[in-house]
């Protein structure tokens, strides 16, 4: 299982603790990954690994059966690119969760000048 944008690893750790053979979390922020590693150590979950990486530069050794993309699409400037990357990394099931709104809204507000 691969968790893209895992933050502090909540879902990655939960799935690993529930019996996944291997769970892998990736997040761009080093602070989030340090928190996830700390929690894995505290709870003794050893079938999990975390990496600091931009998902575009992340090159795993193989596709994963399950790839999770949870609450991430509205944080990126190119959501279609992220969806393509999600499916490139996925062998069987992609779980995508996001907020859909009618109004044009983004986590980023681009301003010129």
Backbone as a chain_set.jsonl record, in Angstrom:
{"seq": "XXXXXXXXXXXXXXXXXXXXXXXXXXXXXXXXXXXXXXXXXXXXXXXXXXXXXXXXXXXXXXXXXXXXXXXXXXXXXXXXXXXXXXXXXXXXXXXXXXXXXXXXXXXXXXXXX", "coords": {"N": [[0.836, -1.165, 0.0], [0.5, 2.21, -0.794], [0.607, 5.467, 0.39], [-0.045, 8.511, -0.708], [0.998, 11.748, 0.014], [0.921, 11.569, 2.848], [0.905, 12.954, 5.234], [1.095, 13.058, 8.719], [1.016, 10.35, 8.824], [-1.319, 8.939, 9.603], [-3.344, 7.29, 8.222], [-1.665, 5.503, 6.881], [-0.289, 4.239, 9.004], [-2.494, 3.133, 10.339], [-3.506, 1.254, 8.483], [-1.273, -0.407, 8.24], [-1.13, -1.355, 10.854], [-3.464, -2.813, 10.941], [-2.869, -5.073, 9.579], [-1.751, -5.057, 7.006], [0.634, -6.227, 4.659], [2.752, -4.554, 3.973], [3.215, -1.099, 4.297], [3.506, 2.125, 2.933], [4.319, 5.437, 3.289], [4.332, 8.663, 1.815], [5.405, 11.973, 1.826], [5.704, 15.47, 1.241], [6.65, 17.186, 3.174], [9.198, 17.335, 5.528], [8.825, 17.516, 8.332], [6.314, 16.327, 8.759], [6.901, 13.673, 8.059], [8.819, 13.021, 9.991], [7.154, 13.062, 12.254], [5.433, 10.921, 11.606], [7.253, 8.757, 11.566], [8.064, 8.793, 14.238], [5.625, 8.126, 15.504], [5.26, 5.536, 14.475], [7.406, 4.207, 15.68], [6.759, 4.588, 18.405], [4.368, 3.122, 18.638], [5.201, 0.662, 17.872], [5.025, -0.304, 15.244], [6.181, -1.993, 12.638], [5.996, -2.698, 9.984], [6.016, -0.671, 8.14], [6.993, 2.181, 6.215], [8.392, 5.405, 5.68], [8.834, 8.198, 3.506], [10.359, 11.289, 2.623], [9.365, 13.06, -0.033], [8.644, 14.495, -3.216], [5.897, 13.567, -5.077], [6.138, 13.37, -7.812], [8.841, 12.913, -8.203], [9.209, 10.553, -6.943], [10.19, 7.262, -7.037], [9.265, 4.199, -6.796], [10.181, 0.707, -6.25], [8.376, -0.971, -7.441], [4.967, -1.156, -8.73], [2.179, -0.523, -6.566], [-0.337, -2.507, -4.948], [-2.484, -1.175, -3.755], [-3.127, 2.244, -3.826], [-3.337, 5.199, -2.098], [-4.827, 8.362, -2.214], [-5.566, 10.778, -0.486], [-7.449, 13.523, 0.397], [-5.859, 15.372, -0.975], [-5.892, 16.44, -3.577], [-6.972, 19.059, -3.769], [-4.926, 20.588, -2.872], [-2.977, 20.909, -4.714], [-1.569, 22.417, -7.694], [-1.899, 21.259, -10.15], [-4.075, 19.092, -10.512], [-4.865, 17.034, -12.302], [-2.472, 15.987, -13.23], [-1.506, 14.874, -10.839], [-3.45, 12.881, -10.477], [-2.91, 11.233, -12.68], [-0.348, 10.372, -11.967], [-0.949, 8.975, -9.635], [-2.347, 6.757, -10.687], [-0.324, 5.657, -12.262], [1.346, 4.599, -10.341], [-0.143, 2.593, -9.306], [-1.316, -0.749, -9.081], [-3.695, -2.162, -8.734], [-5.93, -1.034, -7.089], [-7.025, 2.254, -6.654], [-7.548, 4.673, -4.264], [-9.261, 7.554, -3.962], [-9.864, 10.572, -2.447], [-11.477, 13.606, -2.049], [-12.41, 17.104, -1.882], [-15.199, 18.406, -3.496], [-16.361, 21.207, -5.156], [-18.719, 23.617, -6.334], [-18.048, 26.268, -6.675], [-15.226, 28.102, -7.84], [-12.445, 27.276, -6.157], [-9.442, 27.025, -4.296], [-6.687, 25.614, -2.515], [-4.553, 27.126, -2.901], [-3.908, 30.491, -3.593], [-3.332, 32.236, -6.268], [-1.464, 35.044, -7.071], [-0.663, 37.891, -8.964], [2.072, 40.147, -9.296]], "CA": [[0.0, 0.0, 0.0], [1.2, 3.485, -0.861], [-0.214, 6.605, 0.8], [0.529, 9.741, -1.258], [0.653, 12.9, 0.854], [0.48, 10.864, 4.055], [0.936, 13.849, 6.392], [1.803, 12.425, 9.848], [0.946, 8.903, 8.68], [-2.473, 8.323, 10.265], [-3.929, 6.183, 7.457], [-0.595, 4.54, 6.617], [-0.09, 3.473, 10.236], [-3.714, 2.378, 10.622], [-3.562, 0.094, 7.582], [-0.178, -1.302, 8.638], [-1.517, -1.974, 12.128], [-4.583, -3.731, 10.69], [-2.397, -6.317, 8.99], [-1.157, -4.974, 5.666], [1.988, -6.777, 4.601], [3.689, -3.431, 3.924], [2.592, 0.199, 4.045], [4.527, 3.115, 2.603], [3.792, 6.793, 3.238], [5.189, 9.655, 1.179], [4.924, 13.344, 2.014], [6.679, 16.475, 0.847], [7.138, 17.933, 4.343], [10.014, 16.529, 6.441], [8.237, 17.519, 9.675], [5.256, 15.302, 8.764], [7.523, 12.35, 8.031], [9.395, 12.792, 11.327], [6.034, 12.711, 13.136], [4.983, 9.57, 11.246], [8.269, 7.807, 12.041], [7.958, 8.793, 15.697], [4.434, 7.353, 15.873], [5.517, 4.125, 14.154], [8.285, 3.699, 16.739], [6.012, 4.562, 19.677], [3.359, 2.06, 18.623], [5.827, -0.609, 17.494], [4.554, -0.751, 13.92], [7.423, -2.119, 11.873], [5.738, -3.037, 8.583], [5.712, 0.617, 7.533], [8.151, 2.996, 5.867], [8.012, 6.753, 5.279], [9.824, 8.941, 2.733], [10.143, 12.68, 2.225], [9.533, 13.109, -1.482], [7.606, 14.978, -4.109], [5.407, 12.341, -5.713], [6.655, 13.314, -9.188], [10.194, 12.371, -8.176], [9.203, 9.298, -6.187], [10.309, 6.101, -7.924], [9.299, 2.945, -6.047], [10.71, -0.444, -6.973], [7.276, -1.61, -8.181], [3.641, -0.603, -8.48], [1.531, -1.015, -5.347], [-1.699, -3.0, -5.139], [-3.394, -0.114, -3.333], [-2.552, 3.576, -3.699], [-4.296, 6.133, -1.519], [-4.644, 9.778, -2.505], [-6.634, 11.243, 0.394], [-7.438, 14.933, 0.768], [-4.649, 15.97, -1.541], [-6.097, 17.089, -4.877], [-7.23, 20.493, -3.675], [-3.697, 21.251, -2.425], [-1.999, 20.972, -5.808], [-1.936, 23.3, -8.802], [-2.193, 20.444, -11.333], [-4.68, 17.864, -9.996], [-4.883, 15.978, -13.305], [-1.135, 15.363, -13.192], [-1.466, 14.03, -9.636], [-4.273, 11.69, -10.732], [-2.147, 10.359, -13.586], [0.746, 9.769, -11.183], [-1.588, 8.002, -8.743], [-2.632, 5.537, -11.443], [0.949, 5.057, -12.691], [1.917, 3.879, -9.202], [-1.153, 1.648, -8.82], [-1.493, -1.998, -9.808], [-5.047, -2.715, -8.637], [-6.98, -0.167, -6.544], [-6.673, 3.613, -6.24], [-8.568, 5.295, -3.415], [-9.102, 8.998, -4.083], [-10.845, 11.309, -1.656], [-11.22, 15.037, -2.134], [-13.568, 17.974, -1.762], [-15.685, 18.927, -4.777], [-17.18, 22.405, -4.961], [-19.14, 24.291, -7.564], [-17.316, 27.531, -6.754], [-13.778, 27.924, -8.055], [-11.701, 27.485, -4.921], [-8.22, 26.235, -4.245], [-5.877, 25.845, -1.333], [-3.593, 28.138, -3.329], [-4.44, 31.694, -4.225], [-2.256, 32.766, -7.095], [-1.572, 36.483, -7.267], [0.435, 38.451, -9.749], [2.577, 41.445, -8.883]], "C": [[0.885, 1.233, 0.0], [0.219, 4.593, -0.523], [0.493, 7.88, 0.351], [0.067, 10.921, -0.411], [0.157, 12.442, 2.21], [0.394, 11.739, 5.299], [1.683, 13.152, 7.531], [1.567, 10.914, 9.887], [-0.264, 8.205, 9.266], [-2.996, 7.107, 9.5], [-2.89, 5.102, 7.146], [-0.392, 3.632, 7.827], [-1.305, 2.608, 10.563], [-3.789, 1.117, 9.764], [-2.455, -0.903, 7.923], [-0.545, -2.058, 9.908], [-2.646, -2.99, 11.958], [-4.171, -4.975, 9.911], [-1.88, -6.251, 7.572], [0.257, -5.542, 5.715], [3.018, -5.652, 4.672], [2.915, -2.161, 3.614], [3.687, 1.247, 3.903], [3.86, 4.477, 2.496], [4.815, 7.749, 2.652], [4.573, 11.031, 1.405], [6.061, 14.298, 1.691], [7.325, 17.168, 2.045], [7.925, 17.024, 5.305], [9.43, 16.448, 7.858], [7.143, 16.45, 9.785], [5.843, 13.901, 8.826], [8.184, 12.033, 9.367], [8.31, 12.41, 12.329], [5.57, 11.278, 12.873], [5.964, 8.509, 11.738], [8.243, 7.684, 13.562], [6.772, 7.937, 16.148], [4.625, 5.865, 15.596], [6.39, 3.487, 15.229], [7.528, 3.567, 18.062], [5.038, 3.402, 19.754], [3.915, 0.714, 18.174], [5.325, -1.166, 16.174], [5.771, -0.793, 13.01], [7.229, -2.515, 10.411], [5.356, -1.771, 7.795], [7.012, 1.366, 7.259], [7.643, 4.355, 5.386], [9.162, 7.427, 4.546], [9.386, 10.385, 2.551], [10.401, 12.728, 0.727], [8.358, 13.823, -2.124], [7.16, 13.755, -4.907], [5.875, 12.233, -7.164], [8.049, 12.709, -9.249], [10.312, 11.037, -7.468], [9.197, 8.123, -7.152], [10.394, 4.819, -7.108], [9.827, 1.806, -6.911], [9.639, -1.165, -7.791], [5.976, -0.857, -7.906], [3.077, -1.214, -7.202], [0.124, -1.498, -5.672], [-2.726, -1.923, -4.827], [-2.61, 1.186, -3.208], [-3.645, 4.502, -3.184], [-3.864, 7.565, -1.818], [-5.788, 10.472, -1.754], [-6.464, 12.717, 0.754], [-6.264, 15.708, 0.209], [-4.913, 16.812, -2.79], [-6.29, 18.592, -4.793], [-6.03, 21.266, -3.13], [-2.687, 21.445, -3.552], [-2.502, 21.878, -6.929], [-2.269, 22.539, -10.082], [-2.788, 19.098, -10.898], [-4.731, 16.72, -11.01], [-3.543, 15.246, -13.355], [-0.999, 14.439, -11.985], [-2.297, 12.764, -9.832], [-3.545, 10.714, -11.665], [-1.038, 9.636, -12.826], [0.201, 8.708, -10.233], [-1.815, 6.689, -9.475], [-1.374, 4.886, -12.015], [1.538, 4.183, -11.588], [1.047, 2.716, -8.739], [-1.27, 0.421, -9.717], [-2.949, -2.456, -9.816], [-6.106, -1.687, -8.23], [-6.394, 1.194, -6.167], [-7.843, 4.169, -5.443], [-8.298, 6.793, -3.43], [-10.235, 9.657, -3.317], [-10.489, 12.786, -1.741], [-12.509, 15.8, -1.898], [-13.931, 18.464, -3.16], [-16.607, 20.104, -4.492], [-17.578, 22.974, -6.309], [-18.363, 25.586, -7.766], [-15.847, 27.255, -7.03], [-13.022, 28.287, -6.776], [-10.472, 26.594, -4.945], [-7.537, 26.51, -2.918], [-4.808, 26.889, -1.625], [-4.334, 29.311, -3.926], [-3.289, 32.348, -4.964], [-2.492, 34.249, -7.335], [-0.415, 36.932, -8.129], [0.802, 39.82, -9.188], [2.668, 41.662, -7.473]], "O": [[1.892, 1.291, 0.706], [-0.875, 4.653, -1.084], [1.494, 8.287, 0.939], [-1.127, 11.072, -0.151], [-0.9, 12.871, 2.67], [-0.14, 11.303, 6.319], [2.808, 12.694, 7.325], [1.888, 10.267, 10.884], [-0.245, 6.983, 9.417], [-3.082, 6.015, 10.061], [-3.212, 3.914, 7.151], [-0.332, 2.409, 7.694], [-1.155, 1.473, 11.015], [-4.101, 0.038, 10.267], [-2.681, -2.113, 7.896], [-0.299, -3.259, 10.019], [-2.766, -3.924, 12.751], [-5.004, -5.831, 9.613], [-1.592, -7.29, 6.978], [0.981, -5.356, 6.693], [4.037, -5.781, 5.35], [2.043, -2.164, 2.745], [4.664, 1.254, 4.651], [2.937, 4.656, 1.701], [6.007, 7.663, 2.948], [3.376, 11.23, 1.202], [7.235, 13.964, 1.851], [8.437, 17.683, 1.932], [7.376, 16.056, 5.832], [9.537, 15.409, 8.509], [7.059, 15.75, 10.794], [5.346, 13.044, 9.556], [8.118, 10.895, 9.831], [8.522, 11.531, 13.164], [5.341, 10.513, 13.81], [5.55, 7.477, 12.267], [8.386, 6.588, 14.103], [6.9, 7.124, 17.063], [4.2, 5.025, 16.389], [6.142, 2.354, 15.641], [7.645, 2.555, 18.753], [4.893, 2.77, 20.801], [3.177, -0.269, 18.104], [5.215, -2.382, 16.014], [6.325, 0.247, 12.654], [8.207, -2.652, 9.677], [4.499, -1.802, 6.912], [8.0, 1.206, 7.976], [6.587, 4.442, 4.758], [10.325, 7.255, 4.911], [8.206, 10.672, 2.351], [11.514, 12.47, 0.271], [7.228, 13.762, -1.638], [8.003, 12.985, -5.366], [5.998, 11.128, -7.693], [8.403, 12.064, -10.236], [11.395, 10.457, -7.401], [8.301, 8.003, -7.988], [11.494, 4.391, -6.758], [9.91, 1.919, -8.134], [9.962, -1.889, -8.732], [5.889, -0.041, -6.989], [3.471, -2.313, -6.813], [-0.531, -0.962, -6.566], [-3.717, -1.771, -5.542], [-1.56, 1.229, -2.567], [-4.733, 4.581, -3.754], [-2.693, 7.922, -1.69], [-6.85, 10.72, -2.325], [-5.456, 13.108, 1.343], [-5.739, 16.607, 0.865], [-4.216, 17.799, -3.026], [-5.818, 19.324, -5.662], [-6.115, 22.481, -2.947], [-1.651, 22.082, -3.354], [-3.706, 22.078, -7.09], [-2.858, 23.107, -11.002], [-2.095, 18.081, -10.911], [-4.65, 15.554, -10.623], [-3.5, 14.025, -13.506], [-0.441, 13.347, -12.095], [-1.89, 11.687, -9.396], [-3.574, 9.503, -11.445], [-0.819, 8.44, -13.017], [0.82, 7.661, -10.049], [-1.51, 5.622, -8.943], [-1.36, 3.674, -12.232], [2.152, 3.153, -11.863], [1.456, 1.94, -7.876], [-1.316, 0.53, -10.942], [-3.4, -3.068, -10.785], [-7.081, -1.492, -8.956], [-5.395, 1.274, -5.452], [-8.987, 4.138, -5.895], [-7.249, 7.251, -2.976], [-11.408, 9.342, -3.514], [-9.338, 13.169, -1.53], [-13.574, 15.205, -1.734], [-13.059, 18.889, -3.918], [-17.526, 20.001, -3.679], [-16.86, 22.828, -7.298], [-18.055, 25.959, -8.898], [-15.285, 26.288, -6.517], [-12.971, 29.449, -6.374], [-10.482, 25.525, -5.556], [-7.79, 27.531, -2.278], [-4.226, 27.467, -0.707], [-5.287, 29.131, -4.684], [-2.391, 32.936, -4.36], [-3.576, 34.66, -7.749], [0.691, 36.402, -8.025], [-0.047, 40.549, -8.677], [3.086, 42.735, -7.04]]}, "num_chains": 1, "name": "protein.A"}
